[in-house]
Amino acid sequence: MKKKIKIWLECIRLRTLPVSLSGVVIAMGLAIWQHEFRWKPALLCVVFALLAQIVSNMANEYFDYLKGTDKPGRVGPRRGVTEGDISPKTLRNVTAILLALAGVVGCCLIPYGGWWLLPAGIVIALAALAYSTGPYPLSYHGMGELMVFIFFGLVPVNLTYYVMALQFNPLVILFSITIGLLGVNVLLVNNYRDVEDDREAGKRTSVVIFGRQAASLAYLINGYAGMGMLSSLWLMIAMQWNLGSSLPVWTLIVPVLYLVMHTVTWYKLTHRDGAALNSLLGETARNMLIFTLLLTIIFIIYS
């Protein structure tokens, strides 16, 4: 039983789930600060976001297996269907069930946000599949990072806030850009590690196209650009909180702490290879989640 649980946890790529969770959490924090928080739609957004990412991860594994991209003994984390631990039919069926469940959860948000959420949910579902399959699988053509930026940054932050506040907010949009940039780094680590396997399989990720040096530089820049966004955000927040031109100095600990963790992880990225890069995937997602949780705490304190 323990072995089966471990196999399925590897399949859902547990260490990457903070990417989808972070966007929802930061939106919840912003809603609390704006006195717009509603726990029922917030909880539904958490469940939907996690299901959507799990479906995307499973679909990616399934279609990569069909295309022969993943091979036994790969450098990255073990793939159950490739290693024969999970049958392709079982993985396909579980993915379909979870996709349907995500659809049900998404429909439960309609009473809170309106019927326009239905086509939005359909687009999200199609994007989760289009990432790895279809006539033009986006992850095979260097567009994976763009998809992550949109569907793990812009979309979850803004839609989660909307179903609680029933309005979009420029401040929330700026935060969604920051979250999107940090989320892209998780995919960059993944593609950085798999660059040789992807090149051999004909999967043209951004790292295959531009090389590892450009990818590591983009990784570093994304973190600093995300924190750089906070300079304008801090000023906007300070004005709304009537705190003058700046927030209390102690709140700067959050971006500074993130940049320290981010820089350390980037250094490891440039000095490791092969399986040694696997831990950096979870480390990058961890950095993102810590930043999000600490920032959310600040919103709660000053709400």
C-alpha positions as CSV (number, residue, x, y, z in Angstrom):
1,M,0.0,0.0,0.0
2,K,2.8,2.4,0.9
3,K,4.5,1.7,-2.4
4,K,1.3,2.4,-4.3
5,I,0.7,5.7,-2.4
6,K,4.3,6.7,-3.2
7,I,3.9,5.9,-6.9
8,W,0.7,8.1,-7.1
9,L,2.3,10.9,-5.2
10,E,5.1,10.9,-7.7
11,C,2.6,10.9,-10.5
12,I,0.8,14.0,-9.2
13,R,4.2,15.6,-8.7
14,L,3.5,16.6,-5.1
15,R,6.5,18.9,-4.8
16,T,5.2,21.2,-7.6
17,L,1.8,21.8,-6.1
18,P,2.8,24.9,-4.2
19,V,2.8,26.6,-7.6
20,S,-1.0,26.4,-7.9
21,L,-1.6,26.9,-4.2
22,S,0.5,30.1,-4.1
23,G,-1.7,32.0,-6.5
24,V,-4.9,31.2,-4.6
25,V,-3.4,31.9,-1.2
26,I,-2.1,35.3,-2.2
27,A,-5.5,36.2,-3.6
28,M,-7.1,35.1,-0.3
29,G,-4.7,37.3,1.6
30,L,-5.5,40.3,-0.6
31,A,-9.2,39.7,-0.1
32,I,-8.8,39.6,3.6
33,W,-6.9,42.8,3.6
34,Q,-9.7,44.4,1.4
35,H,-12.4,43.0,3.7
36,E,-13.7,41.0,0.7
37,F,-12.9,37.5,1.9
38,R,-15.5,34.7,1.6
39,W,-14.4,31.3,2.8
40,K,-16.7,29.1,0.6
41,P,-15.5,30.4,-2.8
42,A,-12.0,30.6,-1.4
43,L,-12.0,26.9,-0.5
44,L,-13.5,25.9,-3.8
45,C,-10.7,27.8,-5.6
46,V,-8.1,26.0,-3.5
47,V,-9.6,22.6,-4.5
48,F,-10.0,23.6,-8.2
49,A,-6.5,25.0,-8.5
50,L,-4.9,21.8,-7.0
51,L,-7.1,19.5,-9.2
52,A,-6.3,21.5,-12.3
53,Q,-2.5,21.2,-11.7
54,I,-2.8,17.5,-10.8
55,V,-4.7,16.9,-14.1
56,S,-2.1,18.9,-16.0
57,N,0.8,16.9,-14.4
58,M,-0.9,13.6,-15.1
59,A,-1.8,14.5,-18.6
60,N,1.8,15.6,-19.2
61,E,3.1,12.2,-18.0
62,Y,0.5,10.2,-20.0
63,F,1.1,12.0,-23.3
64,D,4.9,12.2,-22.8
65,Y,4.7,8.4,-22.4
66,L,2.7,8.0,-25.6
67,K,5.2,10.2,-27.5
68,G,8.1,8.3,-26.1
69,T,9.6,11.5,-24.4
70,D,9.9,9.8,-21.0
71,K,12.1,6.7,-20.9
72,P,12.8,4.2,-18.2
73,G,15.7,5.3,-15.9
74,R,15.2,9.0,-16.8
75,V,17.2,11.6,-14.9
76,G,14.1,13.2,-13.4
77,P,11.8,11.8,-10.8
78,R,10.4,8.3,-11.5
79,R,7.5,8.2,-13.9
80,G,5.1,5.4,-12.9
81,V,3.6,4.7,-16.3
82,T,7.0,4.7,-18.0
83,E,8.4,2.3,-15.4
84,G,5.4,0.0,-15.6
85,D,4.1,0.8,-12.1
86,I,0.9,2.3,-13.5
87,S,-0.8,1.1,-16.7
88,P,-1.4,3.8,-19.3
89,K,-5.2,3.0,-19.3
90,T,-5.3,3.5,-15.5
91,L,-3.5,6.8,-15.7
92,R,-5.7,8.0,-18.5
93,N,-8.9,7.1,-16.6
94,V,-7.8,8.7,-13.3
95,T,-6.8,11.8,-15.2
96,A,-10.3,11.9,-16.9
97,I,-12.0,11.4,-13.5
98,L,-10.0,14.2,-11.9
99,L,-10.7,16.5,-14.8
100,A,-14.4,15.9,-14.4
101,L,-14.2,16.5,-10.7
102,A,-12.4,19.8,-11.4
103,G,-15.2,20.7,-13.7
104,V,-17.8,20.0,-11.0
105,V,-15.8,22.1,-8.5
106,G,-15.5,24.9,-11.0
107,C,-19.3,24.9,-11.7
108,C,-19.8,25.3,-7.9
109,L,-18.1,28.7,-8.3
110,I,-20.7,29.9,-10.8
111,P,-23.1,31.1,-8.1
112,Y,-20.4,33.3,-6.7
113,G,-18.8,34.7,-9.9
114,G,-21.4,34.4,-12.6
115,W,-21.9,32.2,-15.7
116,W,-18.9,33.6,-17.5
117,L,-16.8,31.4,-15.3
118,L,-18.1,28.4,-17.3
119,P,-16.2,29.3,-20.6
120,A,-13.2,30.4,-18.4
121,G,-13.2,27.0,-16.8
122,I,-13.4,25.3,-20.2
123,V,-10.4,27.3,-21.4
124,I,-8.4,26.3,-18.3
125,A,-9.3,22.6,-18.9
126,L,-8.3,22.8,-22.6
127,A,-5.0,24.6,-21.6
128,A,-4.2,21.8,-19.1
129,L,-4.5,19.3,-22.0
130,A,-3.0,21.5,-24.7
131,Y,0.2,21.8,-22.7
132,S,1.1,18.2,-23.7
133,T,-1.2,17.1,-26.5
134,G,-3.2,18.2,-29.5
135,P,-2.0,19.3,-32.9
136,Y,0.4,21.8,-31.4
137,P,1.4,20.7,-27.8
138,L,2.6,23.9,-26.3
139,S,5.3,22.4,-24.0
140,Y,7.0,20.9,-27.1
141,H,7.3,24.3,-28.8
142,G,8.9,26.5,-26.2
143,M,5.6,27.9,-24.8
144,G,5.5,26.0,-21.5
145,E,6.7,29.0,-19.5
146,L,4.1,31.3,-21.0
147,M,1.4,28.8,-20.1
148,V,2.7,28.7,-16.5
149,F,2.8,32.5,-16.3
150,I,-0.8,32.8,-17.4
151,F,-2.5,29.8,-15.8
152,F,-0.5,29.6,-12.6
153,G,0.0,33.4,-12.1
154,L,-2.5,35.7,-13.8
155,V,-5.5,33.4,-13.9
156,P,-5.6,31.9,-10.3
157,V,-4.8,35.1,-8.5
158,N,-7.2,37.3,-10.4
159,L,-10.1,34.8,-10.6
160,T,-9.8,33.8,-7.0
161,Y,-10.0,37.4,-5.9
162,Y,-12.9,38.1,-8.3
163,V,-15.2,35.3,-7.0
164,M,-14.8,36.8,-3.6
165,A,-14.8,40.6,-4.4
166,L,-16.8,40.5,-7.7
167,Q,-14.3,43.0,-9.2
168,F,-10.8,43.1,-10.6
169,N,-8.2,45.2,-8.8
170,P,-5.0,46.7,-10.3
171,L,-3.1,45.8,-7.2
172,V,-4.2,42.1,-7.5
173,I,-3.1,42.1,-11.2
174,L,0.4,43.3,-10.2
175,F,0.6,40.5,-7.6
176,S,-0.5,38.0,-10.2
177,I,2.4,39.0,-12.4
178,T,4.8,38.4,-9.5
179,I,3.4,35.0,-8.7
180,G,3.5,34.1,-12.4
181,L,7.2,35.0,-12.6
182,L,8.0,32.8,-9.6
183,G,5.9,30.0,-10.9
184,V,7.8,30.0,-14.3
185,N,11.0,29.2,-12.4
186,V,9.7,25.8,-11.3
187,L,9.2,24.8,-15.0
188,L,12.6,26.3,-15.9
189,V,14.3,24.0,-13.3
190,N,12.4,21.0,-14.7
191,N,13.4,21.8,-18.3
192,Y,16.9,22.7,-17.3
193,R,17.4,19.2,-15.8
194,D,15.7,17.4,-18.7
195,V,17.3,19.4,-21.6
196,E,19.3,16.5,-23.0
197,D,16.4,14.0,-22.9
198,D,14.1,16.6,-24.3
199,R,16.5,17.4,-27.2
200,E,16.8,13.7,-28.0
201,A,13.1,13.2,-28.0
202,G,12.4,16.3,-30.2
203,K,10.8,18.2,-27.4
204,R,11.7,21.8,-28.1
205,T,11.4,23.5,-24.6
206,S,12.7,27.0,-24.1
207,V,15.9,25.5,-22.6
208,V,16.4,23.3,-25.6
209,I,16.0,26.3,-27.9
210,F,18.0,28.9,-25.9
211,G,20.4,26.7,-23.9
212,R,21.1,26.2,-20.2
213,Q,23.0,29.4,-19.7
214,A,20.1,31.5,-20.9
215,A,17.7,29.4,-18.7
216,S,19.7,29.9,-15.6
217,L,19.9,33.7,-16.2
218,A,16.1,33.8,-16.8
219,Y,15.6,31.9,-13.6
220,L,17.7,34.5,-11.6
221,I,16.0,37.4,-13.3
222,N,12.5,36.2,-12.8
223,G,13.0,36.1,-9.0
224,Y,14.5,39.6,-8.8
225,A,11.9,41.0,-11.3
226,G,9.1,39.5,-9.2
227,M,10.5,41.2,-6.1
228,G,11.2,44.3,-8.1
229,M,7.4,44.5,-8.7
230,L,7.0,44.9,-5.0
231,S,8.6,48.4,-5.0
232,S,5.5,49.8,-6.7
233,L,3.2,47.4,-4.8
234,W,4.7,48.5,-1.5
235,L,4.0,52.2,-2.4
236,M,0.4,51.4,-3.5
237,I,-0.3,49.4,-0.4
238,A,1.2,52.0,1.9
239,M,-1.0,54.7,0.3
240,Q,-4.1,52.5,0.9
241,W,-3.1,51.8,4.4
242,N,-2.4,55.5,5.1
243,L,1.1,54.7,6.2
244,G,2.9,57.4,4.3
245,S,5.5,56.6,1.6
246,S,6.5,53.2,2.9
247,L,5.4,50.2,4.9
248,P,7.0,49.3,8.3
249,V,10.6,48.3,7.7
250,W,10.1,44.8,9.1
251,T,7.8,43.9,6.2
252,L,10.8,44.2,3.8
253,I,12.0,41.0,5.5
254,V,9.7,39.0,3.2
255,P,11.2,40.0,-0.2
256,V,14.7,40.0,1.2
257,L,14.3,36.5,2.6
258,Y,12.9,35.3,-0.7
259,L,15.8,36.8,-2.6
260,V,18.3,35.1,-0.3
261,M,16.6,31.7,-0.8
262,H,16.2,32.3,-4.5
263,T,19.9,33.3,-5.0
264,V,21.1,30.2,-3.0
265,T,18.9,28.0,-5.2
266,W,20.1,29.6,-8.4
267,Y,23.7,29.0,-7.3
268,K,22.9,25.4,-6.8
269,L,21.2,25.3,-10.2
270,T,24.4,26.5,-11.9
271,H,26.6,24.1,-10.0
272,R,24.7,20.8,-10.2
273,D,23.7,18.4,-13.0
274,G,21.7,15.3,-13.6
275,A,19.7,13.8,-10.7
276,A,21.2,16.3,-8.3
277,L,18.9,18.9,-9.8
278,N,15.7,17.0,-8.7
279,S,15.7,18.5,-5.2
280,L,15.9,22.1,-6.7
281,L,12.4,21.6,-8.2
282,G,10.8,21.3,-4.8
283,E,13.2,23.9,-3.4
284,T,12.0,26.5,-6.0
285,A,8.4,25.7,-5.3
286,R,9.1,25.9,-1.5
287,N,10.7,29.4,-1.9
288,M,7.6,30.5,-3.7
289,L,5.2,29.2,-1.1
290,I,7.2,30.6,1.8
291,F,7.1,34.0,0.2
292,T,3.4,33.8,-0.5
293,L,2.5,32.6,3.1
294,L,4.6,35.3,4.8
295,L,3.2,38.0,2.5
296,T,-0.3,36.8,3.2
297,I,0.4,37.0,7.0
298,I,1.3,40.7,6.5
299,F,-2.0,41.3,4.7
300,I,-3.9,39.7,7.6
301,I,-2.0,41.7,10.2
302,Y,-2.8,45.0,8.4
303,S,-6.3,44.1,7.4
